[in-house]
Amino acid sequence: MEPIESLPPPPSLDVLVARLGRWSAGRGPLYLLLAARLRRLIDEGVLPPGTLLPPDRRFATALAVGRTTVVAAYDALRQEGRLVRRQGSGTRVAPAALLARRLRSAGTGVGTGVGTGSGAGARAGAPRVRETSNPLFLHLLEAPDDVILLSCAAPDRAPDALAEAYRSLELPVGDLGYHPAGLGVLREAVAARYAARGVPTGPGQVLVTTGAQQALALLARLLLAPGDGVLVEAPTYPGALDLFREAAAVPLPVAVGPDGIDVAEAVRLMERHRPALAYVVARFQNPTGTVLPPLAGRRLVEAANALGVPLVEDEALADLAFDAGTPWTPLSAYGEVVAVGSLSKVVWGGLRIGWVRGPAPLIARLARLKALHDLGSDVPAQLAAARLLDGFGPVLAARVRTARAGHDHLRAELARLLPSWSCAPAAGGQTLWVRLPHGDGVSFAQLALRHGVAVLPGATADALGGSVRRLRLHFLAAPEVLTEAVRRLAAAWAEYTPGPEPVRAALHAITL
């Protein structure tokens, strides 16, 4: 065995569980399914040689399986030479020499590995994480199966207007097709949307991106350095936490209440730490669905501007108000705010069109960074998006009607089959923030997978280490699919036996 100081840090339990993905959704004994997924993580180098794996009982509790399942899986991998189990020193991935021999005989190779370390998370000197451990994304990478995905929220069908927009496209002539900042016609259309909301905007203040996720990624790469502080809501969108972790930044979480982020605490935190970035979802907050009142929003913007903290508002869900008369004032109406928007939540996830609205000098720098990565987003998609925005009212209204019907249907089914669960009605957005009466979301999500439903545990979205009894469920699927999903969740709940009383998760929860 290698010297202790040279061994990789053990992965946090939450990270390892997330890395396993839909491990139990296949056919066959659970111990073989678990061994197969652990084998893949070892062979890919995600679990480097020498990595200490969780003790049998703790691992079994997190996976909602019996201890014998974990013991049998570990034993199968030990017999293959992939694991070493020693009394008193635990279970480790086999040393490099032994593992290399085994992999050479199997005709495979070990990758370089990624930072799966404990989540003291992002701090100065911590290695950058090069790939995701976010269950939102890992579920999307799985092969299609019978699992109903209530974990990743996006429309599962495109409106007819999108196909019509593509059919009527006229591609530009005498144009190379490389537009790192975005097509002028789309930048103008997005700018006009902000102007209509009382936020004067020119096309030079808009960068077109490949979805809101790329917009956040570019901002993180440009504005963050390892060890920088980032103010985030707790809980918040896990995909943003993933990007901040990739940048090796330090999350500075502020709790979200019934009216959104605690602005007074956010101001105190900004005064004390002067973070390099503040990230908020002010309207239909992801995942709680809360809406920040206008006066609170104004105070947040004014404080951030006065302290020199770049404030990023994620507006991807802001259009999805169930009450069409609900007024919306973007935070950028109150001062200097970098806004991130997208069509993927309103139109279709496959339409990878997003944007950043901000000061022209920032947009110019982001455009140069984007040019480095992809030379510009897909031109036909931008042309289709511009055509959609030209008559966006009916498209948006239809999407909102569908979302509201799904919201009402999912809440009714939960009340009928899972009356002990609780969730407040949402005023818009795409998800419900559900509280379990006991147990924890991570272990229940594992059992739900074996019943054919993927859900997002609340702890994966909470950098404060809270939300352990929460689940995020989206309501965008067809009514019959939502009914079947709740039926499967109810069957899983009937079998669920929680482990010890859940404790507040460590900071490594932000890595998911």
C-alpha positions in Angstrom: 0.0 0.0 0.0 1.2 3.5 -0.8 2.3 5.9 2.0 -0.7 7.6 3.6 0.5 11.0 2.6 0.4 10.0 -1.1 -3.1 8.6 -1.1 -5.9 10.5 -2.7 -8.5 12.0 -0.3 -11.6 9.9 0.1 -14.7 11.1 -1.9 -17.5 12.5 0.2 -20.3 10.1 0.6 -22.8 12.4 -1.2 -20.5 12.9 -4.1 -19.9 9.1 -4.5 -23.6 8.4 -4.3 -24.2 11.0 -7.0 -21.4 9.6 -9.2 -23.1 6.2 -9.1 -26.0 7.7 -11.1 -28.9 5.3 -11.9 -26.9 2.3 -10.8 -29.8 0.3 -9.5 -32.2 0.8 -12.5 -30.9 -2.2 -14.4 -31.8 -5.9 -14.1 -30.1 -8.4 -11.8 -29.1 -8.6 -8.1 -28.4 -5.3 -6.5 -24.9 -6.2 -5.4 -23.9 -7.0 -9.0 -25.4 -3.7 -10.3 -23.5 -1.8 -7.6 -20.3 -3.7 -8.3 -20.7 -2.9 -12.0 -21.0 0.8 -11.4 -18.1 1.0 -9.0 -16.1 -1.0 -11.5 -16.7 1.6 -14.1 -15.8 4.5 -11.8 -12.5 2.7 -11.0 -11.7 1.8 -14.6 -12.4 5.4 -15.7 -10.0 6.8 -13.0 -12.8 8.6 -11.2 -11.8 6.6 -8.1 -8.0 6.6 -8.3 -5.9 3.8 -6.9 -5.7 4.1 -3.1 -9.0 5.8 -2.7 -10.7 4.9 0.6 -14.3 3.9 0.0 -17.1 4.4 2.6 -17.6 1.8 5.4 -20.2 -0.8 4.6 -22.9 0.4 6.9 -22.7 4.1 6.0 -22.6 3.3 2.3 -25.6 1.0 2.7 -27.6 3.6 4.5 -26.9 6.2 1.9 -27.9 3.8 -0.9 -31.0 2.6 1.0 -29.9 -1.1 0.7 -28.9 -3.8 3.2 -25.3 -3.9 4.4 -25.0 -7.3 2.7 -25.5 -5.7 -0.7 -22.5 -3.4 -0.1 -20.4 -6.2 1.4 -21.1 -8.5 -1.6 -20.3 -5.7 -4.1 -17.0 -4.9 -2.4 -16.1 -8.6 -2.2 -16.8 -9.1 -5.9 -14.5 -6.2 -6.8 -11.9 -7.5 -4.3 -11.8 -10.9 -6.1 -11.2 -9.1 -9.4 -8.3 -7.2 -7.9 -9.9 -3.8 -8.1 -10.3 -3.4 -4.3 -8.2 -4.2 -1.2 -10.1 -4.8 2.1 -8.1 -4.9 5.3 -9.3 -5.2 8.8 -8.8 -1.8 10.5 -7.8 0.1 7.4 -11.1 -0.1 5.4 -11.7 -0.7 1.7 -9.5 1.0 -0.8 -9.1 0.9 -4.6 -6.3 -1.4 -5.4 -2.8 0.1 -5.8 -1.8 1.3 -9.2 0.5 -1.6 -10.1 -2.1 -4.3 -9.3 -4.9 -2.3 -10.9 -2.8 -1.6 -14.1 -2.1 -5.3 -14.5 -5.8 -6.0 -14.2 -6.8 -3.3 -16.7 -4.2 -4.3 -19.2 -5.5 -7.8 -19.2 -9.0 -6.4 -19.8 -7.8 -4.2 -22.6 -8.7 -0.9 -21.0 -6.8 2.0 -19.5 -7.0 4.3 -16.5 -7.8 8.0 -17.0 -6.1 10.7 -15.1 -8.9 10.9 -12.6 -10.8 13.9 -11.3 -11.0 15.7 -8.0 -13.5 13.6 -6.1 -12.1 14.8 -2.8 -14.0 15.7 0.3 -15.9 18.7 0.0 -14.2 21.2 1.9 -15.1 22.0 -1.6 -13.6 24.9 -3.3 -11.0 26.8 -1.3 -7.7 28.4 -2.0 -5.3 25.7 -3.1 -7.9 23.1 -3.8 -7.7 21.3 -7.1 -10.1 22.3 -9.8 -12.8 19.8 -10.6 -12.8 19.0 -14.3 -16.1 17.1 -14.7 -19.5 17.1 -13.1 -20.8 15.1 -10.2 -24.2 16.8 -10.4 -27.1 14.3 -10.5 -29.0 16.7 -12.8 -26.4 16.1 -15.5 -25.4 12.6 -14.7 -28.9 11.4 -15.2 -28.9 12.9 -18.6 -25.8 11.0 -19.5 -27.4 7.6 -18.7 -28.8 5.4 -21.5 -32.6 5.6 -21.9 -34.5 3.3 -19.7 -37.8 3.1 -17.9 -36.8 5.7 -15.3 -39.0 8.7 -15.1 -36.8 11.8 -14.8 -38.3 14.2 -12.3 -34.8 15.4 -11.6 -34.0 17.6 -14.6 -36.6 20.2 -15.4 -37.2 21.2 -19.0 -40.1 20.9 -21.5 -40.1 17.4 -23.0 -41.7 18.5 -26.3 -41.0 21.5 -28.6 -43.9 23.8 -29.6 -45.1 23.7 -33.3 -43.9 27.3 -33.6 -40.2 26.1 -33.3 -40.5 23.7 -36.2 -42.3 26.4 -38.2 -39.5 28.8 -37.4 -36.9 26.3 -38.7 -38.9 25.6 -41.9 -39.0 29.3 -42.8 -35.3 29.9 -42.2 -33.2 31.8 -44.8 -29.6 31.2 -44.1 -27.3 34.2 -44.7 -25.2 34.5 -47.9 -21.6 35.7 -47.9 -21.3 35.0 -44.2 -18.7 32.7 -42.6 -21.2 31.7 -39.9 -18.9 32.5 -37.0 -20.4 35.1 -34.6 -18.9 34.8 -31.1 -21.1 37.5 -29.7 -24.2 36.3 -31.5 -26.1 37.2 -34.6 -27.1 40.9 -34.7 -30.8 40.1 -35.3 -31.0 38.0 -32.1 -29.0 40.4 -30.0 -31.4 43.2 -31.1 -34.4 41.0 -30.3 -33.1 40.3 -26.8 -32.2 43.9 -26.2 -35.7 44.9 -27.2 -37.2 42.6 -24.6 -35.3 44.4 -21.8 -36.2 47.8 -23.2 -39.8 46.8 -23.1 -39.4 46.0 -19.4 -38.0 49.4 -18.6 -34.3 48.5 -18.9 -32.8 50.4 -21.8 -30.5 48.0 -23.6 -28.5 48.0 -26.9 -27.4 45.0 -28.8 -23.8 45.7 -27.7 -25.0 44.8 -24.2 -26.1 41.3 -25.2 -24.0 38.2 -25.7 -25.7 35.1 -27.2 -24.7 31.8 -25.6 -25.4 28.1 -25.9 -28.0 28.1 -23.2 -28.0 29.7 -19.8 -25.5 27.1 -18.5 -22.8 28.4 -20.9 -23.6 31.9 -19.9 -22.9 31.1 -16.2 -19.9 29.1 -17.2 -18.4 32.1 -19.1 -19.1 34.4 -16.2 -17.5 32.1 -13.8 -14.4 31.7 -15.9 -14.0 35.4 -16.5 -14.8 36.7 -13.0 -13.6 34.0 -10.6 -10.2 32.8 -9.5 -9.4 29.9 -7.2 -10.3 30.9 -3.6 -12.6 33.7 -4.6 -15.8 34.0 -2.6 -19.2 33.6 -4.3 -22.4 34.6 -2.6 -25.1 32.0 -3.4 -28.6 31.3 -2.1 -29.1 28.2 0.0 -30.6 26.3 -1.6 -29.9 27.3 -5.2 -29.6 25.9 -8.7 -27.1 23.0 -8.5 -25.7 23.6 -12.0 -24.4 26.9 -10.8 -22.8 25.4 -7.8 -21.1 22.9 -10.1 -19.6 25.7 -12.1 -18.3 27.6 -9.1 -16.7 24.4 -7.8 -15.1 23.9 -11.2 -13.6 27.4 -10.7 -12.3 26.4 -7.3 -14.3 29.3 -5.7 -15.6 29.4 -2.2 -19.4 29.4 -1.8 -20.8 32.0 0.7 -24.3 30.8 1.3 -27.3 32.9 2.4 -30.5 31.2 3.4 -33.7 31.5 1.3 -36.9 32.1 3.1 -40.6 32.4 2.0 -39.7 35.7 0.2 -36.5 34.7 -1.4 -33.0 35.4 -0.2 -32.4 37.0 3.2 -31.3 40.4 1.8 -30.2 41.7 5.2 -27.9 38.8 5.7 -26.7 39.0 2.1 -25.7 42.6 2.6 -23.9 41.8 5.8 -22.0 39.0 4.0 -21.0 41.3 1.1 -19.8 43.9 3.5 -17.8 41.3 5.4 -16.3 39.3 2.6 -16.6 41.4 -0.6 -17.2 38.3 -2.8 -16.0 38.3 -6.4 -19.6 37.4 -7.5 -23.1 37.2 -6.1 -25.5 34.8 -7.8 -29.3 34.9 -7.2 -32.5 33.6 -8.8 -34.9 36.4 -7.7 -38.0 35.2 -9.5 -39.4 31.7 -9.1 -36.2 30.7 -7.3 -34.7 27.4 -8.2 -35.5 25.1 -6.3 -37.9 26.8 -3.8 -40.1 28.8 -6.2 -40.0 31.9 -4.1 -40.2 35.4 -5.5 -38.0 38.3 -4.1 -40.2 41.4 -3.4 -39.3 44.5 -5.4 -38.1 46.6 -2.5 -35.9 43.8 -1.3 -34.5 43.4 -4.8 -33.7 47.1 -5.0 -31.9 47.0 -1.7 -29.8 44.0 -2.8 -28.8 45.7 -6.1 -28.0 49.0 -4.4 -25.8 47.3 -1.8 -24.0 45.2 -4.4 -23.3 48.2 -6.5 -22.1 50.3 -3.6 -19.8 47.5 -2.5 -18.5 46.7 -6.0 -19.8 43.2 -6.0 -20.9 41.9 -9.5 -24.5 40.7 -9.1 -25.7 38.0 -11.5 -29.5 37.4 -11.8 -30.5 34.1 -13.3 -33.7 34.9 -15.2 -34.2 31.5 -16.9 -37.5 30.9 -15.2 -38.7 34.5 -14.8 -41.2 34.4 -17.6 -43.1 31.4 -16.2 -45.6 33.2 -14.0 -48.9 31.3 -13.6 -50.7 34.7 -13.2 -50.2 36.6 -16.4 -50.9 39.8 -14.5 -48.0 39.4 -12.1 -45.7 42.3 -12.6 -42.0 41.6 -13.2 -39.3 44.1 -12.7 -35.8 42.7 -13.5 -33.2 43.5 -10.9 -31.3 45.3 -13.7 -34.0 48.0 -13.5 -32.5 49.0 -10.1 -28.8 49.3 -11.1 -25.9 47.5 -12.6 -26.8 43.8 -12.8 -25.6 41.1 -15.1 -28.7 39.2 -16.3 -28.6 35.6 -17.6 -31.6 34.4 -19.7 -32.6 31.5 -21.8 -35.2 30.1 -24.2 -34.6 26.5 -23.1 -37.1 26.6 -20.2 -39.9 28.3 -22.1 -39.5 26.8 -25.6 -37.5 23.5 -25.4 -34.4 22.2 -23.7 -33.0 21.3 -27.2 -33.0 24.9 -28.3 -29.7 25.8 -26.8 -30.1 29.6 -26.9 -29.3 31.8 -23.9 -27.8 35.2 -23.3 -26.0 37.5 -21.0 -27.2 41.1 -20.6 -24.7 43.5 -19.0 -22.3 46.4 -19.4 -20.9 46.6 -23.0 -17.2 46.3 -21.8 -18.1 43.1 -19.9 -20.0 41.7 -22.9 -17.0 42.4 -25.2 -14.7 40.5 -22.8 -17.2 37.5 -22.6 -17.4 37.5 -26.4 -13.6 37.1 -26.6 -13.7 34.3 -24.1 -16.5 32.6 -25.9 -14.6 32.8 -29.2 -11.8 30.8 -27.6 -14.2 28.0 -26.8 -16.7 27.7 -29.7 -16.5 30.7 -32.1 -20.2 31.3 -31.6 -23.5 29.5 -31.1 -25.4 27.6 -33.8 -26.6 30.1 -36.5 -29.8 28.3 -37.5 -30.8 28.1 -33.9 -30.2 31.8 -33.4 -32.3 32.6 -36.5 -35.1 30.4 -35.3 -34.9 32.0 -31.8 -35.1 35.5 -33.3 -38.2 34.5 -35.3 -39.8 33.1 -32.1 -39.1 36.2 -30.1 -40.8 38.3 -32.8 -44.2 36.7 -31.9 -43.4 35.2 -28.4 -46.6 35.9 -26.6 -48.6 32.9 -27.8 -45.6 30.5 -27.3 -45.1 31.7 -23.8 -48.8 31.6 -22.9 -49.1 28.0 -24.2 -46.1 27.0 -22.1 -47.4 28.6 -19.0 -50.8 26.9 -19.4 -49.1 23.6 -19.7 -46.9 24.2 -16.7 -49.7 25.4 -14.5 -51.8 22.3 -15.4 -48.9 20.1 -14.6 -48.3 21.9 -11.3 -51.9 21.4 -10.2 -52.0 17.8 -11.3 -48.7 16.9 -9.5 -49.9 18.5 -6.3 -53.2 16.7 -6.5 -51.5 13.3 -7.0 -49.1 14.0 -4.1 -52.0 14.9 -1.8 -53.8 11.7 -2.9 -51.0 9.2 -2.7 -48.5 10.8 -0.4 -50.5 12.9 2.1 -47.7 13.0 4.6 -45.4 14.9 2.2 -45.8 18.7 2.2 -45.1 21.3 -0.4 -46.3 24.9 -0.9 -48.0 25.8 -4.2 -45.7 27.6 -6.6 -46.6 30.9 -8.3 -44.6 29.9 -11.4 -41.5 28.2 -12.6 -41.2 24.4 -13.1 -40.7 22.7 -9.8 -42.1 21.8 -6.4 -40.0 21.9 -3.3 -41.2 18.9 -1.3 -40.6 18.2 2.4 -40.5 14.6 3.6 -41.9 13.9 7.1 -38.8 11.9 8.1 -35.7 10.4 6.7 -33.5 12.2 4.1 -33.7 13.0 0.4 -30.4 11.3 -0.6 -31.2 7.8 0.7 -34.9 8.1 -0.4 -33.8 9.1 -3.9 -31.8 5.9 -4.1 -34.9 3.8 -3.3 -37.0 5.8 -5.7 -34.5 5.0 -8.5 -35.2 1.3 -7.9 -38.9 2.0 -8.4 -38.2 3.8 -11.6 -38.2 7.5 -10.7 -35.2 9.9 -10.5 -35.6 12.8 -8.1 -33.3 15.5 -7.0 -32.3 15.4 -3.2 -32.5 18.9 -1.7 -29.1 18.6 0.0 -27.4 18.6 -3.4 -28.6 22.2 -3.9 -27.8 23.5 -0.4 -24.3 24.9 0.4 -25.4 25.5 4.0 -25.8 21.8 4.4 -29.5 22.0 5.0 -32.5 20.8 3.0 -31.7 17.2 3.9 -35.4 16.3 4.0 -36.3 18.0 0.8 -36.8 16.8 -2.8 -37.2 18.9 -5.9 -39.8 17.5 -8.4 -40.6 19.1 -11.7 -44.2 19.1 -13.1 -43.4 19.4 -16.9 -44.2 15.8 -17.9 -47.6 14.7 -19.3 -50.3 14.2 -16.7 -50.3 10.4 -17.2 -46.5 10.4 -16.6 -46.8 12.5 -13.5 -49.5 10.1 -12.2 -47.3 7.1 -12.8 -44.3 8.9 -11.2 -46.2 9.6 -8.0 -47.5 6.0 -7.9 -43.9 4.8 -8.1 -42.8 7.3 -5.4 -45.6 6.1 -3.2 -44.5 2.5 -3.6 -41.0 3.5 -2.7 -42.1 5.5 0.3 -44.1 2.5 1.6 -40.8 0.5 1.6 -38.6 3.3 2.9 -37.0 2.8 6.3 -34.8 5.8 7.1 -31.5 5.5 8.8 -30.4 7.6 11.8 -31.9 11.1 12.1 -30.4 13.2 9.3 -27.8 15.7 10.2 -26.8 18.9 8.4 -24.7 17.8 5.5 -21.1 19.0 5.4 -20.1 21.8 3.0 -19.2 19.2 0.4 -22.9 19.1 -0.5 -22.2 22.0 -2.8 -20.2 19.7 -5.1 -23.4 18.0 -6.4 
